[in-house]
Amino acid sequence: MSAFVELAEGGVRLAVPLLLASAGELVSERAGVLNLSVEGMMLTGAFAGAVGASMTGSPWAGVGFALAAGLLAALLQAVLSVTLRADQIVTGIAANALALGGTTYGARLFFTDGRSVPGFEPVLGPLTVLGCAGLAVVAAIGLLLSRRTGYGLAVDAAGADAVAADRTGLPVAAIRYGVVLLTGLTSALAGAQLALAEVHAFTDNLTAGVGYLAVVAVIAGRWRAWPTALACLFFGIAQALQFTAPLLGLHLPTAVLVMSPYLIALVAVSGLVGSSRAPAGLTVPFHRESR
């Protein structure tokens, strides 16, 4: 296998969790809710997925555990962000810290006796059945988010001007709850992909910043589906370069290769690659006016 083919396959494989997490986050941000807690949702899903697969012996049961845990984490985020109208940035950072501490402690309790974690094996190039299913979910979300669908129009209306959308009869709070829960499901699926399809285990801080890269991908993609997907693929290739650089004749310090996806992310959101405009209502709490 040539080095370039290996780089491409590794990039696609590593882009799948990014695509899943960013798909849900894209919908959420276009509806006006910023989920910095994507990292924590992914980590929670990865831990629950590994625990479920280990306990039952079935990776699919692990996926079910992951989705349930991601839904619970997202529900907490939705209550804080939508109902209590707490600062979305602060709550996201706090949720990530809670997930990191909780899963680290949980791993100490559950995985110290060398428990095995059954997982998925590749069936289509570098992709597992779970990876293929994840890509199908991403495609479905992209179609739903299209402005040609009623759902896409409602999401964009809630993110552009929530008060005006409410006046037209749209259930803004319900829409925002729904998109946060969707982000929890896709992020948990991304975490399950890491634990059950990539490493077949759970380790401390398994996500290692992938959730933050997913948020950056949405910004770099200018809150549009296809550019966001391309940003995820680009970040996936940058991550894969850490393992294939020597085969390509690139003898760079390991630290530079590890930092490269995050350096690229900084450039992507700095405005150096073109300006972008976030949804007008992003991070703005919805206060329903009296009618």
Order of alpha helices (4+ residues) and beta strands (2+ residues): alpha-alpha-alpha-alpha-beta-beta-alpha-alpha-alpha-alpha-alpha-alpha-alpha
